[in-house]
Amino acid sequence: MTDLTADEARRIILRAQGLLGAEGRRGGVRGMLRRLGAVQLDTISVLARSHELVAYARQGAVGRPAVERAYWDDPAQSFEYWCHAACILPIEHWPLYAFRRRAYQERKFRWHQVPTGHVEELLERVRAAGPVTTADVGGARAARRSDGDGQAGEWWDWSESKIALEWLLDIGELVCTRRVGWRRVYDLAERVVPADLLAEDLTDEECVVRLARVAGRALGVATRGDLIDFLRLKGRYAAMLDECLLSGAAGLVPVTVSGWPARGASNGATTASGGNGKVAVAVNGQGTAKGKGATGRGAAAWADPEALAAEPRGRHRTTLVSPFDSLIWHRGRTERVFGFSYTLELYVPRHKRVHGYFTMPVLAGGRLIGRVDPAREGSTLVARQLSLEPGLSGAKWSDALRDALWSAAEWVGCDAVRVERADPGLAAHLETAVR
Protein backbone atom coordinates (compact mmCIF):
# COMPACT_ATOMS: atom_id res chain seq x y z
CA MET A 1 0.00 0.00 0.00
CA THR A 2 1.29 3.46 -0.92
CA ASP A 3 1.67 6.02 1.87
CA LEU A 4 1.09 9.66 0.94
CA THR A 5 1.51 12.82 2.92
CA ALA A 6 -1.44 15.19 2.97
CA ASP A 7 0.58 17.61 0.81
CA GLU A 8 1.34 14.91 -1.78
CA ALA A 9 -2.32 13.93 -1.92
CA ARG A 10 -3.38 17.56 -2.34
CA ARG A 11 -1.01 18.07 -5.28
CA ILE A 12 -2.16 14.86 -6.96
CA ILE A 13 -5.77 16.02 -6.56
CA LEU A 14 -5.04 19.44 -8.05
CA ARG A 15 -3.36 17.85 -11.07
CA ALA A 16 -6.22 15.38 -11.55
CA GLN A 17 -8.64 18.31 -11.42
CA GLY A 18 -6.71 20.23 -14.09
CA LEU A 19 -5.53 22.96 -11.71
CA LEU A 20 -1.84 22.14 -11.62
CA GLY A 21 0.42 21.92 -14.66
CA ALA A 22 -0.14 22.43 -18.38
CA GLU A 23 -1.91 19.11 -18.89
CA GLY A 24 -5.10 20.56 -17.41
CA ARG A 25 -5.43 22.96 -20.36
CA ARG A 26 -4.91 20.39 -23.11
CA GLY A 27 -7.91 19.64 -25.25
CA GLY A 28 -9.69 22.82 -24.24
CA VAL A 29 -13.08 22.68 -22.58
CA ARG A 30 -13.93 19.30 -24.09
CA GLY A 31 -10.71 17.80 -22.81
CA MET A 32 -11.46 19.28 -19.40
CA LEU A 33 -14.93 17.70 -19.33
CA ARG A 34 -13.46 14.28 -20.07
CA ARG A 35 -10.84 14.65 -17.34
CA LEU A 36 -13.41 15.75 -14.77
CA GLY A 37 -16.00 13.20 -15.82
CA ALA A 38 -18.85 15.50 -14.73
CA VAL A 39 -19.45 19.25 -14.55
CA GLN A 40 -22.29 20.25 -12.27
CA LEU A 41 -25.05 22.54 -13.51
CA ASP A 42 -26.82 25.16 -11.42
CA THR A 43 -29.37 27.84 -12.19
CA ILE A 44 -27.60 30.59 -10.21
CA SER A 45 -25.59 33.10 -12.21
CA VAL A 46 -23.55 35.71 -10.35
CA LEU A 47 -20.47 36.32 -12.50
CA ALA A 48 -21.47 33.45 -14.79
CA ARG A 49 -23.17 30.09 -14.47
CA SER A 50 -21.26 27.41 -12.63
CA HIS A 51 -20.44 25.24 -15.68
CA GLU A 52 -18.82 28.31 -17.24
CA LEU A 53 -16.89 29.09 -14.04
CA VAL A 54 -15.53 25.53 -13.91
CA ALA A 55 -14.11 25.93 -17.42
CA TYR A 56 -12.75 29.40 -16.63
CA ALA A 57 -10.92 28.16 -13.53
CA ARG A 58 -8.98 25.64 -15.62
CA GLN A 59 -8.80 27.17 -19.09
CA GLY A 60 -8.48 30.85 -18.27
CA ALA A 61 -10.26 33.55 -20.22
CA VAL A 62 -11.87 31.40 -22.91
CA GLY A 63 -14.79 33.34 -24.37
CA ARG A 64 -18.08 32.35 -22.79
CA PRO A 65 -19.74 31.59 -26.17
CA ALA A 66 -16.82 29.27 -26.95
CA VAL A 67 -17.35 27.49 -23.63
CA GLU A 68 -21.01 26.94 -24.45
CA ARG A 69 -20.21 25.65 -27.93
CA ALA A 70 -17.68 23.21 -26.51
CA TYR A 71 -20.32 21.72 -24.23
CA TRP A 72 -23.31 21.76 -26.58
CA ASP A 73 -22.01 21.63 -30.14
CA ASP A 74 -23.76 19.55 -32.80
CA PRO A 75 -23.16 16.62 -33.13
CA ALA A 76 -23.55 15.98 -29.43
CA GLN A 77 -20.38 16.22 -27.35
CA SER A 78 -22.13 15.77 -24.02
CA PHE A 79 -25.47 15.09 -22.39
CA GLU A 80 -27.17 16.11 -19.17
CA TYR A 81 -27.93 13.55 -16.50
CA TRP A 82 -27.71 12.76 -12.81
CA CYS A 83 -24.24 12.10 -11.44
CA HIS A 84 -23.16 14.02 -8.32
CA ALA A 85 -26.15 16.24 -9.15
CA ALA A 86 -27.52 17.47 -12.48
CA CYS A 87 -24.35 17.42 -14.57
CA ILE A 88 -22.92 17.80 -18.04
CA LEU A 89 -21.38 14.42 -18.92
CA PRO A 90 -19.26 13.29 -21.88
CA ILE A 91 -21.48 11.70 -24.52
CA GLU A 92 -19.36 8.53 -24.47
CA HIS A 93 -20.49 7.98 -20.87
CA TRP A 94 -24.11 7.43 -21.98
CA PRO A 95 -23.92 3.62 -21.49
CA LEU A 96 -22.50 4.02 -17.96
CA TYR A 97 -25.73 5.48 -16.61
CA ALA A 98 -27.96 2.63 -17.76
CA PHE A 99 -28.16 1.43 -14.14
CA ARG A 100 -29.69 4.74 -13.07
CA ARG A 101 -32.10 4.87 -16.00
CA ARG A 102 -33.31 1.37 -15.10
CA ALA A 103 -33.67 2.34 -11.44
CA TYR A 104 -35.90 5.29 -12.34
CA GLN A 105 -37.95 3.08 -14.64
CA GLU A 106 -38.52 0.57 -11.84
CA ARG A 107 -39.36 3.23 -9.29
CA LYS A 108 -41.83 5.09 -11.55
CA PHE A 109 -41.60 8.16 -9.32
CA ARG A 110 -38.95 10.71 -8.39
CA TRP A 111 -40.04 14.16 -7.30
CA HIS A 112 -43.51 14.04 -8.81
CA GLN A 113 -46.16 11.49 -9.65
CA VAL A 114 -45.66 10.72 -13.34
CA PRO A 115 -48.69 11.60 -15.55
CA THR A 116 -48.61 8.34 -17.56
CA GLY A 117 -50.92 9.30 -20.43
CA HIS A 118 -49.16 12.61 -20.92
CA VAL A 119 -45.79 10.85 -21.14
CA GLU A 120 -46.81 8.80 -24.19
CA GLU A 121 -48.39 11.83 -25.84
CA LEU A 122 -45.24 13.94 -25.46
CA LEU A 123 -42.98 11.13 -26.61
CA GLU A 124 -45.00 10.75 -29.80
CA ARG A 125 -44.90 14.50 -30.35
CA VAL A 126 -41.11 14.58 -30.14
CA ARG A 127 -40.86 11.52 -32.39
CA ALA A 128 -43.07 13.10 -35.04
CA ALA A 129 -42.24 16.81 -34.84
CA GLY A 130 -38.69 16.97 -33.47
CA PRO A 131 -37.04 18.32 -30.32
CA VAL A 132 -38.91 20.52 -27.84
CA THR A 133 -38.29 22.79 -24.89
CA THR A 134 -40.61 23.33 -21.95
CA ALA A 135 -41.73 26.57 -23.58
CA ASP A 136 -43.04 24.57 -26.55
CA VAL A 137 -45.26 22.38 -24.38
CA GLY A 138 -46.36 24.72 -21.58
CA GLY A 139 -43.70 23.61 -19.17
CA ALA A 140 -42.28 25.06 -15.98
CA ARG A 141 -44.20 28.09 -14.74
CA ALA A 142 -42.23 30.83 -13.00
CA ALA A 143 -43.38 32.47 -9.80
CA ARG A 144 -41.72 35.06 -7.62
CA ARG A 145 -39.82 34.65 -4.39
CA SER A 146 -37.32 36.55 -2.24
CA ASP A 147 -33.75 35.26 -2.25
CA GLY A 148 -33.04 36.52 1.26
CA ASP A 149 -31.21 39.62 0.01
CA GLY A 150 -34.42 41.55 -0.40
CA GLN A 151 -34.26 40.90 -4.13
CA ALA A 152 -36.87 39.04 -6.14
CA GLY A 153 -35.97 35.80 -7.81
CA GLU A 154 -37.78 32.96 -9.53
CA TRP A 155 -38.90 29.55 -8.40
CA TRP A 156 -40.45 26.92 -10.61
CA ASP A 157 -43.79 25.17 -10.44
CA TRP A 158 -43.71 22.17 -12.78
CA SER A 159 -46.59 21.52 -15.14
CA GLU A 160 -47.58 17.99 -16.20
CA SER A 161 -45.68 18.52 -19.45
CA LYS A 162 -42.48 19.43 -17.61
CA ILE A 163 -42.88 16.41 -15.31
CA ALA A 164 -43.38 14.15 -18.32
CA LEU A 165 -40.34 15.53 -20.16
CA GLU A 166 -38.11 15.12 -17.11
CA TRP A 167 -39.37 11.57 -16.57
CA LEU A 168 -38.61 10.67 -20.17
CA LEU A 169 -35.13 12.13 -19.68
CA ASP A 170 -34.69 10.14 -16.44
CA ILE A 171 -35.48 6.83 -18.13
CA GLY A 172 -33.46 7.59 -21.27
CA GLU A 173 -36.20 7.89 -23.88
CA LEU A 174 -35.34 11.56 -24.28
CA VAL A 175 -31.96 13.21 -23.82
CA CYS A 176 -30.69 16.77 -23.50
CA THR A 177 -27.50 17.39 -25.47
CA ARG A 178 -27.89 21.14 -25.88
CA ARG A 179 -29.66 24.14 -24.44
CA VAL A 180 -31.33 27.22 -25.89
CA GLY A 181 -30.80 30.04 -23.44
CA TRP A 182 -31.17 28.20 -20.18
CA ARG A 183 -33.85 25.81 -21.46
CA ARG A 184 -33.11 22.16 -22.07
CA VAL A 185 -33.78 20.89 -25.56
CA TYR A 186 -35.34 17.42 -25.30
CA ASP A 187 -34.84 15.05 -28.22
CA LEU A 188 -35.08 11.32 -28.85
CA ALA A 189 -32.02 9.49 -27.56
CA GLU A 190 -32.01 7.41 -30.75
CA ARG A 191 -31.66 10.59 -32.82
CA VAL A 192 -28.75 12.23 -31.01
CA VAL A 193 -26.79 9.58 -29.12
CA PRO A 194 -24.37 7.72 -31.45
CA ALA A 195 -25.70 4.29 -32.42
CA ASP A 196 -22.72 2.38 -31.00
CA LEU A 197 -23.28 3.96 -27.57
CA LEU A 198 -27.02 3.20 -27.67
CA ALA A 199 -26.25 -0.40 -28.53
CA GLU A 200 -23.89 -0.90 -25.58
CA ASP A 201 -25.85 -2.77 -22.92
CA LEU A 202 -24.04 -2.84 -19.57
CA THR A 203 -25.15 -4.59 -16.41
CA ASP A 204 -25.57 -2.57 -13.24
CA GLU A 205 -22.27 -3.93 -11.93
CA GLU A 206 -20.43 -3.00 -15.15
CA CYS A 207 -21.84 0.53 -14.95
CA VAL A 208 -20.65 1.00 -11.37
CA VAL A 209 -17.20 -0.46 -12.08
CA ARG A 210 -16.60 1.87 -15.01
CA LEU A 211 -17.98 4.90 -13.19
CA ALA A 212 -15.72 4.15 -10.23
CA ARG A 213 -12.77 4.44 -12.61
CA VAL A 214 -14.11 7.75 -13.94
CA ALA A 215 -14.57 9.16 -10.44
CA GLY A 216 -11.19 7.85 -9.28
CA ARG A 217 -9.36 9.49 -12.18
CA ALA A 218 -11.20 12.78 -11.70
CA LEU A 219 -10.55 12.93 -7.95
CA GLY A 220 -6.96 11.62 -8.04
CA VAL A 221 -7.00 10.46 -4.41
CA ALA A 222 -10.33 9.72 -2.76
CA THR A 223 -11.86 8.00 0.22
CA ARG A 224 -14.68 5.59 -0.32
CA GLY A 225 -17.04 8.34 0.87
CA ASP A 226 -15.64 10.73 -1.77
CA LEU A 227 -16.38 8.20 -4.53
CA ILE A 228 -19.88 7.61 -3.17
CA ASP A 229 -20.50 11.37 -3.13
CA PHE A 230 -19.18 11.86 -6.67
CA LEU A 231 -21.57 9.25 -8.08
CA ARG A 232 -24.34 9.56 -5.45
CA LEU A 233 -24.59 5.82 -4.94
CA LYS A 234 -26.54 4.12 -2.18
CA GLY A 235 -27.97 0.76 -1.26
CA ARG A 236 -27.01 -2.09 -3.56
CA TYR A 237 -25.09 0.25 -5.87
CA ALA A 238 -22.87 1.35 -2.99
CA ALA A 239 -22.29 -2.33 -2.21
CA MET A 240 -21.26 -2.86 -5.86
CA LEU A 241 -18.76 -0.03 -5.48
CA ASP A 242 -17.32 -1.66 -2.36
CA GLU A 243 -16.95 -4.96 -4.18
CA CYS A 244 -15.18 -3.51 -7.21
CA LEU A 245 -12.82 -1.51 -4.99
CA LEU A 246 -11.85 -4.53 -2.92
CA SER A 247 -11.54 -6.86 -5.92
CA GLY A 248 -9.46 -4.37 -7.89
CA ALA A 249 -11.97 -4.31 -10.76
CA ALA A 250 -12.27 -0.52 -10.50
CA GLY A 251 -8.56 -0.16 -11.33
CA LEU A 252 -7.91 1.97 -8.26
CA VAL A 253 -5.21 1.15 -5.71
CA PRO A 254 -5.39 1.52 -1.91
CA VAL A 255 -3.32 4.27 -0.32
CA THR A 256 -3.08 5.89 3.08
CA VAL A 257 -2.92 9.64 3.53
CA SER A 258 -1.30 10.90 6.71
CA GLY A 259 -3.11 13.76 8.35
CA TRP A 260 -6.49 12.88 6.84
CA PRO A 261 -9.08 12.06 9.48
CA ALA A 262 -9.81 8.33 9.52
CA ARG A 263 -13.55 8.82 10.09
CA GLY A 264 -15.54 8.01 6.97
CA ALA A 265 -12.53 6.70 5.06
CA SER A 266 -12.71 2.92 5.52
CA ASN A 267 -11.74 0.89 2.45
CA GLY A 268 -14.55 -1.59 2.75
CA ALA A 269 -17.43 0.28 4.37
CA THR A 270 -20.77 -1.01 3.18
CA THR A 271 -23.01 1.92 4.05
CA ALA A 272 -23.31 5.07 2.00
CA SER A 273 -22.31 8.56 3.01
CA GLY A 274 -23.94 11.88 2.32
CA GLY A 275 -22.23 15.08 1.27
CA ASN A 276 -20.68 15.55 4.71
CA GLY A 277 -18.34 12.58 4.21
CA LYS A 278 -19.58 10.69 7.31
CA VAL A 279 -19.82 6.93 6.86
CA ALA A 280 -21.10 4.27 9.22
CA VAL A 281 -18.30 1.72 8.98
CA ALA A 282 -18.94 -2.00 8.56
CA VAL A 283 -16.12 -4.02 7.04
CA ASN A 284 -16.63 -7.66 6.04
CA GLY A 285 -19.83 -7.67 8.06
CA GLN A 286 -18.06 -6.52 11.23
CA GLY A 287 -18.50 -3.29 13.13
CA THR A 288 -14.90 -2.10 13.05
CA ALA A 289 -12.52 -1.22 10.26
CA LYS A 290 -9.18 -2.82 9.51
CA GLY A 291 -5.92 -1.21 8.43
CA LYS A 292 -4.33 2.17 8.97
CA GLY A 293 -7.58 4.07 8.44
CA ALA A 294 -8.86 2.71 11.75
CA THR A 295 -5.80 3.59 13.83
CA GLY A 296 -5.45 7.30 13.12
CA ARG A 297 -1.97 6.85 11.57
CA GLY A 298 -3.38 7.65 8.15
CA ALA A 299 -6.75 7.63 6.42
CA ALA A 300 -7.46 4.78 4.02
CA ALA A 301 -8.21 5.96 0.50
CA TRP A 302 -8.03 4.99 -3.16
CA ALA A 303 -5.95 6.45 -5.98
CA ASP A 304 -5.69 6.31 -9.73
CA PRO A 305 -2.41 4.42 -10.35
CA GLU A 306 -1.53 6.76 -13.22
CA ALA A 307 -1.79 9.68 -10.79
CA LEU A 308 0.82 8.01 -8.58
CA ALA A 309 3.23 7.27 -11.44
CA ALA A 310 4.78 10.75 -11.66
CA GLU A 311 5.25 13.62 -9.25
CA PRO A 312 2.85 16.51 -9.92
CA ARG A 313 4.75 19.47 -11.36
CA GLY A 314 3.94 22.75 -13.02
CA ARG A 315 2.26 26.04 -12.35
CA HIS A 316 -0.69 26.33 -9.97
CA ARG A 317 -3.78 28.17 -11.13
CA THR A 318 -4.77 31.36 -9.35
CA THR A 319 -8.52 31.67 -9.70
CA LEU A 320 -11.93 32.03 -8.13
CA VAL A 321 -13.65 28.65 -7.70
CA SER A 322 -17.36 27.98 -8.18
CA PRO A 323 -19.17 26.58 -5.11
CA PHE A 324 -20.31 23.73 -7.38
CA ASP A 325 -16.86 22.89 -8.75
CA SER A 326 -15.89 19.23 -8.28
CA LEU A 327 -12.73 20.42 -6.51
CA ILE A 328 -14.87 21.51 -3.56
CA TRP A 329 -18.43 20.19 -4.05
CA HIS A 330 -17.93 17.68 -1.21
CA ARG A 331 -17.53 20.02 1.78
CA GLY A 332 -16.05 17.34 4.06
CA ARG A 333 -13.43 16.51 1.43
CA THR A 334 -12.66 20.21 0.98
CA GLU A 335 -11.88 20.54 4.68
CA ARG A 336 -9.85 17.32 4.66
CA VAL A 337 -7.76 18.23 1.61
CA PHE A 338 -7.36 21.99 2.09
CA GLY A 339 -8.15 22.62 5.75
CA PHE A 340 -10.83 24.96 4.41
CA SER A 341 -14.22 24.99 6.14
CA TYR A 342 -16.75 26.08 3.53
CA THR A 343 -20.48 26.67 3.62
CA LEU A 344 -22.49 28.18 0.78
CA GLU A 345 -24.68 30.75 2.49
CA LEU A 346 -27.01 31.31 -0.43
CA TYR A 347 -30.09 30.17 1.48
CA VAL A 348 -29.00 31.54 4.86
CA PRO A 349 -30.96 34.66 5.92
CA ARG A 350 -28.92 37.74 5.13
CA HIS A 351 -28.40 38.82 8.74
CA LYS A 352 -26.96 35.40 9.60
CA ARG A 353 -24.40 35.21 6.80
CA VAL A 354 -20.74 35.23 7.74
CA HIS A 355 -19.04 35.48 4.35
CA GLY A 356 -21.77 36.41 1.86
CA TYR A 357 -24.45 35.34 -0.58
CA PHE A 358 -22.40 33.43 -3.20
CA THR A 359 -18.98 33.06 -1.62
CA MET A 360 -16.29 31.79 -3.99
CA PRO A 361 -13.06 30.33 -2.59
CA VAL A 362 -9.82 31.74 -3.98
CA LEU A 363 -7.27 29.17 -5.16
CA ALA A 364 -3.62 30.29 -5.23
CA GLY A 365 -0.33 28.51 -4.74
CA GLY A 366 -2.17 25.20 -4.65
CA ARG A 367 -4.20 26.21 -1.60
CA LEU A 368 -7.53 27.83 -0.85
CA ILE A 369 -6.30 31.10 0.61
CA GLY A 370 -9.50 33.05 1.09
CA ARG A 371 -12.97 33.78 -0.20
CA VAL A 372 -14.85 36.51 -2.01
CA ASP A 373 -18.55 37.31 -2.32
CA PRO A 374 -18.69 38.75 -5.87
CA ALA A 375 -21.29 40.79 -7.71
CA ARG A 376 -21.48 42.95 -10.83
CA GLU A 377 -22.54 46.57 -11.04
CA GLY A 378 -22.44 47.62 -14.65
CA SER A 379 -18.83 47.22 -15.78
CA THR A 380 -17.48 46.89 -12.22
CA LEU A 381 -16.78 43.63 -10.42
CA VAL A 382 -17.66 44.23 -6.79
CA ALA A 383 -16.17 42.17 -3.98
CA ARG A 384 -18.87 42.64 -1.37
CA GLN A 385 -16.69 40.87 1.14
CA LEU A 386 -13.13 39.58 0.85
CA SER A 387 -11.20 37.62 3.43
CA LEU A 388 -8.03 35.61 3.88
CA GLU A 389 -7.87 32.36 5.78
CA PRO A 390 -6.73 32.75 9.41
CA GLY A 391 -2.97 32.92 9.81
CA LEU A 392 -2.23 34.07 6.25
CA SER A 393 -0.44 37.36 5.63
CA GLY A 394 -2.13 40.12 3.66
CA ALA A 395 1.29 41.38 2.59
CA LYS A 396 2.09 37.99 1.06
CA TRP A 397 -1.25 37.09 -0.51
CA SER A 398 -2.82 40.42 -1.57
CA ASP A 399 -1.27 40.19 -5.04
CA ALA A 400 -2.81 36.74 -5.57
CA LEU A 401 -6.21 38.09 -4.52
CA ARG A 402 -5.77 41.03 -6.88
CA ASP A 403 -4.88 38.71 -9.76
CA ALA A 404 -7.89 36.48 -9.09
CA LEU A 405 -10.27 39.44 -8.98
CA TRP A 406 -8.92 41.21 -12.05
CA SER A 407 -8.72 38.04 -14.11
CA ALA A 408 -12.37 37.25 -13.34
CA ALA A 409 -13.40 40.86 -14.01
CA GLU A 410 -11.80 40.93 -17.42
CA TRP A 411 -13.30 37.55 -18.33
CA VAL A 412 -16.85 38.76 -17.66
CA GLY A 413 -16.27 42.09 -19.42
CA CYS A 414 -15.67 44.37 -16.42
CA ASP A 415 -13.05 47.12 -16.49
CA ALA A 416 -13.00 47.99 -12.79
CA VAL A 417 -12.81 46.19 -9.43
CA ARG A 418 -14.16 47.53 -6.15
CA VAL A 419 -13.77 45.93 -2.73
CA GLU A 420 -16.55 46.92 -0.34
CA ARG A 421 -15.38 45.05 2.77
CA ALA A 422 -12.18 43.23 3.61
CA ASP A 423 -10.53 41.76 6.67
CA PRO A 424 -8.82 44.49 8.76
CA GLY A 425 -5.38 42.99 8.17
CA LEU A 426 -6.01 42.82 4.44
CA ALA A 427 -7.63 46.15 3.64
CA ALA A 428 -4.45 48.26 3.64
CA HIS A 429 -2.65 45.92 1.26
CA LEU A 430 -5.66 45.61 -1.05
CA GLU A 431 -6.03 49.35 -1.47
CA THR A 432 -2.81 49.29 -3.47
CA ALA A 433 -3.19 45.82 -4.96
CA VAL A 434 -6.66 46.29 -6.42
CA ARG A 435 -6.01 49.78 -7.73
Helices and strands as residue ranges (DSSP letters): E 2-4, H 6-16, G 22-25, H 28-36, E 39-40, H 50-59, H 64-72, E 78-82, E 86-90, G 91-97, H 98-107, H 116-129, G 134-136, E 141-146, E 152-157, H 160-170, E 174-180, E 183-188, H 189-192, H 195-199, H 204-219, E 221-222, H 224-231, H 235-247, E 253-257, G 292-294, E 299-303, H 305-309, E 319-320, H 331-338, G 350-352, E 360-364, E 367-377, E 380-388, H 394-411, E 416-419, H 424-434
